């Protein structure tokens, strides 16, 4: 279970960082949308995925400390 949560955390963190970078680059270029989504929505989604990553790591750390 810990291994699965670690991989979820890593992949979610990477996806979140990529979404944030795409949103920032797109907005810096002067565009307000990315496909059917506004850039702010993509940025918020990236932050949410990074929070998921942090929570997955936190669960792993809490379980490790409990043992």
N, CA, C and O atoms as a Maestro MAE file, in Angstrom:
{
 s_m_m2io_version
 :::
 2.0.0
}

f_m_ct {
 s_m_title
 :::
 protein
 m_atom[268] {
  # First column is atom index #
  i_m_mmod_type
  r_m_x_coord
  r_m_y_coord
  r_m_z_coord
  i_m_residue_number
  s_m_chain_name
  s_m_pdb_residue_name
  s_m_pdb_atom_name
  i_m_atomic_number
  :::
  1 25 0.820 -1.188 0.000 1 A "UNK " " N  " 7
  2 3 0.000 0.000 0.000 1 A "UNK " " CA " 6
  3 2 0.868 1.257 0.000 1 A "UNK " " C  " 6
  4 15 0.573 2.232 -0.691 1 A "UNK " " O  " 8
  5 25 1.953 1.216 0.793 2 A "UNK " " N  " 7
  6 3 2.825 2.386 0.838 2 A "UNK " " CA " 6
  7 2 3.475 2.643 -0.517 2 A "UNK " " C  " 6
  8 15 3.617 3.789 -0.941 2 A "UNK " " O  " 8
  9 25 3.860 1.580 -1.181 3 A "UNK " " N  " 7
  10 3 4.481 1.732 -2.489 3 A "UNK " " CA " 6
  11 2 3.501 2.347 -3.482 3 A "UNK " " C  " 6
  12 15 3.879 3.208 -4.277 3 A "UNK " " O  " 8
  13 25 2.252 1.913 -3.438 4 A "UNK " " N  " 7
  14 3 1.241 2.466 -4.325 4 A "UNK " " CA " 6
  15 2 1.009 3.943 -4.040 4 A "UNK " " C  " 6
  16 15 0.912 4.746 -4.967 4 A "UNK " " O  " 8
  17 25 0.918 4.306 -2.762 5 A "UNK " " N  " 7
  18 3 0.720 5.704 -2.412 5 A "UNK " " CA " 6
  19 2 1.922 6.558 -2.801 5 A "UNK " " C  " 6
  20 15 1.758 7.708 -3.208 5 A "UNK " " O  " 8
  21 25 3.113 6.012 -2.682 6 A "UNK " " N  " 7
  22 3 4.299 6.757 -3.116 6 A "UNK " " CA " 6
  23 2 4.249 7.043 -4.613 6 A "UNK " " C  " 6
  24 15 4.546 8.157 -5.045 6 A "UNK " " O  " 8
  25 25 3.873 6.038 -5.403 7 A "UNK " " N  " 7
  26 3 3.787 6.248 -6.849 7 A "UNK " " CA " 6
  27 2 2.659 7.195 -7.216 7 A "UNK " " C  " 6
  28 15 2.806 8.005 -8.131 7 A "UNK " " O  " 8
  29 25 1.536 7.108 -6.518 8 A "UNK " " N  " 7
  30 3 0.444 8.058 -6.750 8 A "UNK " " CA " 6
  31 2 0.926 9.471 -6.447 8 A "UNK " " C  " 6
  32 15 0.649 10.404 -7.200 8 A "UNK " " O  " 8
  33 25 1.647 9.622 -5.342 9 A "UNK " " N  " 7
  34 3 2.172 10.931 -4.979 9 A "UNK " " CA " 6
  35 2 3.144 11.474 -6.011 9 A "UNK " " C  " 6
  36 15 3.083 12.650 -6.370 9 A "UNK " " O  " 8
  37 25 4.024 10.637 -6.482 10 A "UNK " " N  " 7
  38 3 5.006 11.077 -7.481 10 A "UNK " " CA " 6
  39 2 4.349 11.464 -8.791 10 A "UNK " " C  " 6
  40 15 4.646 12.516 -9.357 10 A "UNK " " O  " 8
  41 25 3.451 10.608 -9.272 11 A "UNK " " N  " 7
  42 3 2.798 10.895 -10.553 11 A "UNK " " CA " 6
  43 2 1.872 12.101 -10.457 11 A "UNK " " C  " 6
  44 15 1.816 12.915 -11.378 11 A "UNK " " O  " 8
  45 25 1.150 12.219 -9.354 12 A "UNK " " N  " 7
  46 3 0.265 13.368 -9.180 12 A "UNK " " CA " 6
  47 2 1.075 14.656 -9.074 12 A "UNK " " C  " 6
  48 15 0.682 15.685 -9.623 12 A "UNK " " O  " 8
  49 25 2.187 14.604 -8.381 13 A "UNK " " N  " 7
  50 3 3.040 15.784 -8.280 13 A "UNK " " CA " 6
  51 2 3.575 16.220 -9.635 13 A "UNK " " C  " 6
  52 15 3.573 17.409 -9.956 13 A "UNK " " O  " 8
  53 25 4.027 15.268 -10.420 14 A "UNK " " N  " 7
  54 3 4.536 15.573 -11.750 14 A "UNK " " CA " 6
  55 2 3.430 16.143 -12.639 14 A "UNK " " C  " 6
  56 15 3.647 17.130 -13.343 14 A "UNK " " O  " 8
  57 25 2.261 15.535 -12.610 15 A "UNK " " N  " 7
  58 3 1.138 16.028 -13.407 15 A "UNK " " CA " 6
  59 2 0.732 17.435 -12.966 15 A "UNK " " C  " 6
  60 15 0.441 18.292 -13.800 15 A "UNK " " O  " 8
  61 25 0.715 17.666 -11.667 16 A "UNK " " N  " 7
  62 3 0.348 18.983 -11.155 16 A "UNK " " CA " 6
  63 2 1.325 20.057 -11.587 16 A "UNK " " C  " 6
  64 15 0.916 21.143 -11.998 16 A "UNK " " O  " 8
  65 25 2.607 19.763 -11.499 17 A "UNK " " N  " 7
  66 3 3.623 20.734 -11.921 17 A "UNK " " CA " 6
  67 2 3.495 21.018 -13.414 17 A "UNK " " C  " 6
  68 15 3.612 22.168 -13.837 17 A "UNK " " O  " 8
  69 25 3.259 19.992 -14.204 18 A "UNK " " N  " 7
  70 3 3.094 20.194 -15.648 18 A "UNK " " CA " 6
  71 2 1.874 21.051 -15.963 18 A "UNK " " C  " 6
  72 15 1.940 21.927 -16.826 18 A "UNK " " O  " 8
  73 25 0.762 20.809 -15.272 19 A "UNK " " N  " 7
  74 3 -0.432 21.618 -15.495 19 A "UNK " " CA " 6
  75 2 -0.195 23.076 -15.123 19 A "UNK " " C  " 6
  76 15 -0.626 23.978 -15.842 19 A "UNK " " O  " 8
  77 25 0.479 23.309 -14.019 20 A "UNK " " N  " 7
  78 3 0.763 24.680 -13.602 20 A "UNK " " CA " 6
  79 2 1.683 25.364 -14.612 20 A "UNK " " C  " 6
  80 15 1.462 26.524 -14.960 20 A "UNK " " O  " 8
  81 25 2.705 24.664 -15.083 21 A "UNK " " N  " 7
  82 3 3.624 25.255 -16.067 21 A "UNK " " CA " 6
  83 2 2.882 25.602 -17.352 21 A "UNK " " C  " 6
  84 15 3.079 26.680 -17.911 21 A "UNK " " O  " 8
  85 25 2.028 24.690 -17.823 22 A "UNK " " N  " 7
  86 3 1.255 24.949 -19.041 22 A "UNK " " CA " 6
  87 2 0.358 26.168 -18.850 22 A "UNK " " C  " 6
  88 15 0.265 27.015 -19.739 22 A "UNK " " O  " 8
  89 25 -0.295 26.260 -17.710 23 A "UNK " " N  " 7
  90 3 -1.194 27.390 -17.461 23 A "UNK " " CA " 6
  91 2 -0.426 28.707 -17.400 23 A "UNK " " C  " 6
  92 15 -0.870 29.712 -17.954 23 A "UNK " " O  " 8
  93 25 0.718 28.704 -16.733 24 A "UNK " " N  " 7
  94 3 1.501 29.935 -16.607 24 A "UNK " " CA " 6
  95 2 2.062 30.366 -17.966 24 A "UNK " " C  " 6
  96 15 2.019 31.549 -18.306 24 A "UNK " " O  " 8
  97 25 2.578 29.430 -18.731 25 A "UNK " " N  " 7
  98 3 3.128 29.767 -20.048 25 A "UNK " " CA " 6
  99 2 2.030 30.277 -20.969 25 A "UNK " " C  " 6
  100 15 2.219 31.248 -21.703 25 A "UNK " " O  " 8
  101 25 0.895 29.620 -20.924 26 A "UNK " " N  " 7
  102 3 -0.231 30.033 -21.774 26 A "UNK " " CA " 6
  103 2 -0.713 31.434 -21.416 26 A "UNK " " C  " 6
  104 15 -0.996 32.247 -22.296 26 A "UNK " " O  " 8
  105 25 -0.803 31.707 -20.125 27 A "UNK " " N  " 7
  106 3 -1.249 33.030 -19.684 27 A "UNK " " CA " 6
  107 2 -0.197 34.089 -19.981 27 A "UNK " " C  " 6
  108 15 -0.543 35.214 -20.343 27 A "UNK " " O  " 8
  109 25 1.073 33.752 -19.837 28 A "UNK " " N  " 7
  110 3 2.145 34.703 -20.128 28 A "UNK " " CA " 6
  111 2 2.188 35.056 -21.611 28 A "UNK " " C  " 6
  112 15 2.653 36.133 -21.985 28 A "UNK " " O  " 8
  113 25 1.705 34.155 -22.448 29 A "UNK " " N  " 7
  114 3 1.668 34.436 -23.879 29 A "UNK " " CA " 6
  115 2 0.479 35.306 -24.266 29 A "UNK " " C  " 6
  116 15 0.356 35.710 -25.422 29 A "UNK " " O  " 8
  117 25 -0.402 35.601 -23.301 30 A "UNK " " N  " 7
  118 3 -1.515 36.503 -23.567 30 A "UNK " " CA " 6
  119 2 -2.849 35.818 -23.799 30 A "UNK " " C  " 6
  120 15 -3.845 36.491 -24.064 30 A "UNK " " O  " 8
  121 25 -2.892 34.517 -23.706 31 A "UNK " " N  " 7
  122 3 -4.142 33.787 -23.940 31 A "UNK " " CA " 6
  123 2 -4.888 33.589 -22.625 31 A "UNK " " C  " 6
  124 15 -4.284 33.460 -21.560 31 A "UNK " " O  " 8
  125 25 -6.198 33.568 -22.723 32 A "UNK " " N  " 7
  126 3 -7.028 33.372 -21.544 32 A "UNK " " CA " 6
  127 2 -7.652 31.985 -21.484 32 A "UNK " " C  " 6
  128 15 -8.279 31.633 -20.485 32 A "UNK " " O  " 8
  129 25 -7.488 31.195 -22.539 33 A "UNK " " N  " 7
  130 3 -8.106 29.879 -22.543 33 A "UNK " " CA " 6
  131 2 -7.142 28.848 -23.102 33 A "UNK " " C  " 6
  132 15 -6.189 29.158 -23.818 33 A "UNK " " O  " 8
  133 25 -7.433 27.620 -22.744 34 A "UNK " " N  " 7
  134 3 -6.665 26.468 -23.225 34 A "UNK " " CA " 6
  135 2 -7.701 25.427 -23.627 34 A "UNK " " C  " 6
  136 15 -8.221 24.690 -22.789 34 A "UNK " " O  " 8
  137 25 -7.983 25.381 -24.890 35 A "UNK " " N  " 7
  138 3 -9.066 24.518 -25.352 35 A "UNK " " CA " 6
  139 2 -10.398 25.073 -24.871 35 A "UNK " " C  " 6
  140 15 -10.726 26.229 -25.136 35 A "UNK " " O  " 8
  141 25 -11.161 24.255 -24.168 36 A "UNK " " N  " 7
  142 3 -12.455 24.680 -23.653 36 A "UNK " " CA " 6
  143 2 -12.366 25.207 -22.220 36 A "UNK " " C  " 6
  144 15 -13.381 25.588 -21.639 36 A "UNK " " O  " 8
  145 25 -11.166 25.232 -21.651 37 A "UNK " " N  " 7
  146 3 -10.992 25.648 -20.261 37 A "UNK " " CA " 6
  147 2 -10.287 26.992 -20.179 37 A "UNK " " C  " 6
  148 15 -9.443 27.312 -21.016 37 A "UNK " " O  " 8
  149 25 -10.637 27.776 -19.168 38 A "UNK " " N  " 7
  150 3 -9.896 28.993 -18.905 38 A "UNK " " CA " 6
  151 2 -8.578 28.625 -18.243 38 A "UNK " " C  " 6
  152 15 -8.461 27.583 -17.597 38 A "UNK " " O  " 8
  153 25 -7.594 29.490 -18.412 39 A "UNK " " N  " 7
  154 3 -6.257 29.210 -17.881 39 A "UNK " " CA " 6
  155 2 -6.289 29.129 -16.353 39 A "UNK " " C  " 6
  156 15 -5.562 28.329 -15.764 39 A "UNK " " O  " 8
  157 25 -7.111 29.936 -15.717 40 A "UNK " " N  " 7
  158 3 -7.230 29.891 -14.257 40 A "UNK " " CA " 6
  159 2 -7.749 28.547 -13.770 40 A "UNK " " C  " 6
  160 15 -7.341 28.065 -12.714 40 A "UNK " " O  " 8
  161 25 -8.636 27.951 -14.530 41 A "UNK " " N  " 7
  162 3 -9.165 26.640 -14.173 41 A "UNK " " CA " 6
  163 2 -8.077 25.575 -14.273 41 A "UNK " " C  " 6
  164 15 -7.991 24.689 -13.423 41 A "UNK " " O  " 8
  165 25 -7.257 25.661 -15.299 42 A "UNK " " N  " 7
  166 3 -6.152 24.704 -15.462 42 A "UNK " " CA " 6
  167 2 -5.146 24.878 -14.329 42 A "UNK " " C  " 6
  168 15 -4.636 23.895 -13.793 42 A "UNK " " O  " 8
  169 25 -4.861 26.126 -13.966 43 A "UNK " " N  " 7
  170 3 -3.949 26.398 -12.861 43 A "UNK " " CA " 6
  171 2 -4.500 25.839 -11.556 43 A "UNK " " C  " 6
  172 15 -3.767 25.223 -10.783 43 A "UNK " " O  " 8
  173 25 -5.768 26.049 -11.315 44 A "UNK " " N  " 7
  174 3 -6.397 25.532 -10.095 44 A "UNK " " CA " 6
  175 2 -6.403 24.006 -10.081 44 A "UNK " " C  " 6
  176 15 -6.217 23.400 -9.026 44 A "UNK " " O  " 8
  177 25 -6.610 23.390 -11.218 45 A "UNK " " N  " 7
  178 3 -6.539 21.936 -11.308 45 A "UNK " " CA " 6
  179 2 -5.139 21.421 -11.009 45 A "UNK " " C  " 6
  180 15 -4.983 20.391 -10.352 45 A "UNK " " O  " 8
  181 25 -4.125 22.127 -11.485 46 A "UNK " " N  " 7
  182 3 -2.750 21.740 -11.205 46 A "UNK " " CA " 6
  183 2 -2.428 21.825 -9.723 46 A "UNK " " C  " 6
  184 15 -1.758 20.949 -9.176 46 A "UNK " " O  " 8
  185 25 -2.901 22.873 -9.079 47 A "UNK " " N  " 7
  186 3 -2.680 23.018 -7.643 47 A "UNK " " CA " 6
  187 2 -3.410 21.913 -6.885 47 A "UNK " " C  " 6
  188 15 -2.875 21.368 -5.919 47 A "UNK " " O  " 8
  189 25 -4.621 21.580 -7.310 48 A "UNK " " N  " 7
  190 3 -5.386 20.523 -6.647 48 A "UNK " " CA " 6
  191 2 -4.686 19.173 -6.765 48 A "UNK " " C  " 6
  192 15 -4.676 18.395 -5.811 48 A "UNK " " O  " 8
  193 25 -4.109 18.894 -7.916 49 A "UNK " " N  " 7
  194 3 -3.410 17.628 -8.095 49 A "UNK " " CA " 6
  195 2 -2.137 17.595 -7.241 49 A "UNK " " C  " 6
  196 15 -1.767 16.542 -6.720 49 A "UNK " " O  " 8
  197 25 -1.467 18.747 -7.098 50 A "UNK " " N  " 7
  198 3 -0.291 18.785 -6.223 50 A "UNK " " CA " 6
  199 2 -0.682 18.592 -4.764 50 A "UNK " " C  " 6
  200 15 0.073 17.988 -4.001 50 A "UNK " " O  " 8
  201 25 -1.843 19.091 -4.363 51 A "UNK " " N  " 7
  202 3 -2.325 18.857 -2.996 51 A "UNK " " CA " 6
  203 2 -2.595 17.368 -2.791 51 A "UNK " " C  " 6
  204 15 -2.285 16.824 -1.731 51 A "UNK " " O  " 8
  205 25 -3.169 16.708 -3.792 52 A "UNK " " N  " 7
  206 3 -3.368 15.260 -3.723 52 A "UNK " " CA " 6
  207 2 -2.034 14.546 -3.532 52 A "UNK " " C  " 6
  208 15 -1.935 13.600 -2.751 52 A "UNK " " O  " 8
  209 25 -1.021 14.998 -4.241 53 A "UNK " " N  " 7
  210 3 0.309 14.422 -4.100 53 A "UNK " " CA " 6
  211 2 0.837 14.585 -2.680 53 A "UNK " " C  " 6
  212 15 1.376 13.641 -2.102 53 A "UNK " " O  " 8
  213 25 0.686 15.764 -2.125 54 A "UNK " " N  " 7
  214 3 1.147 16.010 -0.750 54 A "UNK " " CA " 6
  215 2 0.391 15.138 0.250 54 A "UNK " " C  " 6
  216 15 0.986 14.629 1.199 54 A "UNK " " O  " 8
  217 25 -0.893 14.966 0.050 55 A "UNK " " N  " 7
  218 3 -1.683 14.129 0.963 55 A "UNK " " CA " 6
  219 2 -1.261 12.667 0.877 55 A "UNK " " C  " 6
  220 15 -1.220 11.973 1.893 55 A "UNK " " O  " 8
  221 25 -0.946 12.193 -0.325 56 A "UNK " " N  " 7
  222 3 -0.481 10.809 -0.465 56 A "UNK " " CA " 6
  223 2 0.835 10.612 0.283 56 A "UNK " " C  " 6
  224 15 1.016 9.608 0.973 56 A "UNK " " O  " 8
  225 25 1.749 11.564 0.147 57 A "UNK " " N  " 7
  226 3 3.010 11.470 0.882 57 A "UNK " " CA " 6
  227 2 2.786 11.567 2.384 57 A "UNK " " C  " 6
  228 15 3.461 10.882 3.151 57 A "UNK " " O  " 8
  229 25 1.865 12.392 2.809 58 A "UNK " " N  " 7
  230 3 1.580 12.544 4.230 58 A "UNK " " CA " 6
  231 2 1.048 11.246 4.824 58 A "UNK " " C  " 6
  232 15 1.410 10.885 5.944 58 A "UNK " " O  " 8
  233 25 0.200 10.548 4.092 59 A "UNK " " N  " 7
  234 3 -0.317 9.264 4.573 59 A "UNK " " CA " 6
  235 2 0.821 8.266 4.728 59 A "UNK " " C  " 6
  236 15 0.876 7.530 5.713 59 A "UNK " " O  " 8
  237 25 1.728 8.241 3.757 60 A "UNK " " N  " 7
  238 3 2.866 7.323 3.837 60 A "UNK " " CA " 6
  239 2 3.735 7.657 5.048 60 A "UNK " " C  " 6
  240 15 4.158 6.756 5.773 60 A "UNK " " O  " 8
  241 25 4.003 8.933 5.272 61 A "UNK " " N  " 7
  242 3 4.822 9.328 6.415 61 A "UNK " " CA " 6
  243 2 4.146 9.001 7.740 61 A "UNK " " C  " 6
  244 15 4.809 8.577 8.687 61 A "UNK " " O  " 8
  245 25 2.838 9.194 7.811 62 A "UNK " " N  " 7
  246 3 2.118 8.898 9.052 62 A "UNK " " CA " 6
  247 2 2.131 7.404 9.337 62 A "UNK " " C  " 6
  248 15 2.279 7.002 10.491 62 A "UNK " " O  " 8
  249 25 1.982 6.587 8.329 63 A "UNK " " N  " 7
  250 3 2.019 5.145 8.528 63 A "UNK " " CA " 6
  251 2 3.418 4.669 8.894 63 A "UNK " " C  " 6
  252 15 3.561 3.749 9.699 63 A "UNK " " O  " 8
  253 25 4.444 5.271 8.323 64 A "UNK " " N  " 7
  254 3 5.817 4.899 8.640 64 A "UNK " " CA " 6
  255 2 6.143 5.242 10.081 64 A "UNK " " C  " 6
  256 15 6.815 4.471 10.766 64 A "UNK " " O  " 8
  257 25 5.678 6.381 10.544 65 A "UNK " " N  " 7
  258 3 5.954 6.817 11.905 65 A "UNK " " CA " 6
  259 2 5.214 5.947 12.926 65 A "UNK " " C  " 6
  260 15 5.697 5.746 14.041 65 A "UNK " " O  " 8
  261 25 4.055 5.440 12.544 66 A "UNK " " N  " 7
  262 3 3.240 4.621 13.448 66 A "UNK " " CA " 6
  263 2 3.911 3.297 13.762 66 A "UNK " " C  " 6
  264 15 3.682 2.732 14.831 66 A "UNK " " O  " 8
  265 25 4.735 2.791 12.855 67 A "UNK " " N  " 7
  266 3 5.369 1.475 13.051 67 A "UNK " " CA " 6
  267 2 6.579 1.546 13.891 67 A "UNK " " C  " 6
  268 15 7.217 0.523 14.143 67 A "UNK " " O  " 8
  :::
 }
 m_bond[267] {
  # First column is bond index #
  i_m_from
  i_m_to
  i_m_order
  :::
  1 1 2 1
  2 2 3 1
  3 3 4 2
  4 3 5 1
  5 5 6 1
  6 6 7 1
  7 7 8 2
  8 7 9 1
  9 9 10 1
  10 10 11 1
  11 11 12 2
  12 11 13 1
  13 13 14 1
  14 14 15 1
  15 15 16 2
  16 15 17 1
  17 17 18 1
  18 18 19 1
  19 19 20 2
  20 19 21 1
  21 21 22 1
  22 22 23 1
  23 23 24 2
  24 23 25 1
  25 25 26 1
  26 26 27 1
  27 27 28 2
  28 27 29 1
  29 29 30 1
  30 30 31 1
  31 31 32 2
  32 31 33 1
  33 33 34 1
  34 34 35 1
  35 35 36 2
  36 35 37 1
  37 37 38 1
  38 38 39 1
  39 39 40 2
  40 39 41 1
  41 41 42 1
  42 42 43 1
  43 43 44 2
  44 43 45 1
  45 45 46 1
  46 46 47 1
  47 47 48 2
  48 47 49 1
  49 49 50 1
  50 50 51 1
  51 51 52 2
  52 51 53 1
  53 53 54 1
  54 54 55 1
  55 55 56 2
  56 55 57 1
  57 57 58 1
  58 58 59 1
  59 59 60 2
  60 59 61 1
  61 61 62 1
  62 62 63 1
  63 63 64 2
  64 63 65 1
  65 65 66 1
  66 66 67 1
  67 67 68 2
  68 67 69 1
  69 69 70 1
  70 70 71 1
  71 71 72 2
  72 71 73 1
  73 73 74 1
  74 74 75 1
  75 75 76 2
  76 75 77 1
  77 77 78 1
  78 78 79 1
  79 79 80 2
  80 79 81 1
  81 81 82 1
  82 82 83 1
  83 83 84 2
  84 83 85 1
  85 85 86 1
  86 86 87 1
  87 87 88 2
  88 87 89 1
  89 89 90 1
  90 90 91 1
  91 91 92 2
  92 91 93 1
  93 93 94 1
  94 94 95 1
  95 95 96 2
  96 95 97 1
  97 97 98 1
  98 98 99 1
  99 99 100 2
  100 99 101 1
  101 101 102 1
  102 102 103 1
  103 103 104 2
  104 103 105 1
  105 105 106 1
  106 106 107 1
  107 107 108 2
  108 107 109 1
  109 109 110 1
  110 110 111 1
  111 111 112 2
  112 111 113 1
  113 113 114 1
  114 114 115 1
  115 115 116 2
  116 115 117 1
  117 117 118 1
  118 118 119 1
  119 119 120 2
  120 119 121 1
  121 121 122 1
  122 122 123 1
  123 123 124 2
  124 123 125 1
  125 125 126 1
  126 126 127 1
  127 127 128 2
  128 127 129 1
  129 129 130 1
  130 130 131 1
  131 131 132 2
  132 131 133 1
  133 133 134 1
  134 134 135 1
  135 135 136 2
  136 135 137 1
  137 137 138 1
  138 138 139 1
  139 139 140 2
  140 139 141 1
  141 141 142 1
  142 142 143 1
  143 143 144 2
  144 143 145 1
  145 145 146 1
  146 146 147 1
  147 147 148 2
  148 147 149 1
  149 149 150 1
  150 150 151 1
  151 151 152 2
  152 151 153 1
  153 153 154 1
  154 154 155 1
  155 155 156 2
  156 155 157 1
  157 157 158 1
  158 158 159 1
  159 159 160 2
  160 159 161 1
  161 161 162 1
  162 162 163 1
  163 163 164 2
  164 163 165 1
  165 165 166 1
  166 166 167 1
  167 167 168 2
  168 167 169 1
  169 169 170 1
  170 170 171 1
  171 171 172 2
  172 171 173 1
  173 173 174 1
  174 174 175 1
  175 175 176 2
  176 175 177 1
  177 177 178 1
  178 178 179 1
  179 179 180 2
  180 179 181 1
  181 181 182 1
  182 182 183 1
  183 183 184 2
  184 183 185 1
  185 185 186 1
  186 186 187 1
  187 187 188 2
  188 187 189 1
  189 189 190 1
  190 190 191 1
  191 191 192 2
  192 191 193 1
  193 193 194 1
  194 194 195 1
  195 195 196 2
  196 195 197 1
  197 197 198 1
  198 198 199 1
  199 199 200 2
  200 199 201 1
  201 201 202 1
  202 202 203 1
  203 203 204 2
  204 203 205 1
  205 205 206 1
  206 206 207 1
  207 207 208 2
  208 207 209 1
  209 209 210 1
  210 210 211 1
  211 211 212 2
  212 211 213 1
  213 213 214 1
  214 214 215 1
  215 215 216 2
  216 215 217 1
  217 217 218 1
  218 218 219 1
  219 219 220 2
  220 219 221 1
  221 221 222 1
  222 222 223 1
  223 223 224 2
  224 223 225 1
  225 225 226 1
  226 226 227 1
  227 227 228 2
  228 227 229 1
  229 229 230 1
  230 230 231 1
  231 231 232 2
  232 231 233 1
  233 233 234 1
  234 234 235 1
  235 235 236 2
  236 235 237 1
  237 237 238 1
  238 238 239 1
  239 239 240 2
  240 239 241 1
  241 241 242 1
  242 242 243 1
  243 243 244 2
  244 243 245 1
  245 245 246 1
  246 246 247 1
  247 247 248 2
  248 247 249 1
  249 249 250 1
  250 250 251 1
  251 251 252 2
  252 251 253 1
  253 253 254 1
  254 254 255 1
  255 255 256 2
  256 255 257 1
  257 257 258 1
  258 258 259 1
  259 259 260 2
  260 259 261 1
  261 261 262 1
  262 262 263 1
  263 263 264 2
  264 263 265 1
  265 265 266 1
  266 266 267 1
  267 267 268 2
  :::
 }
}
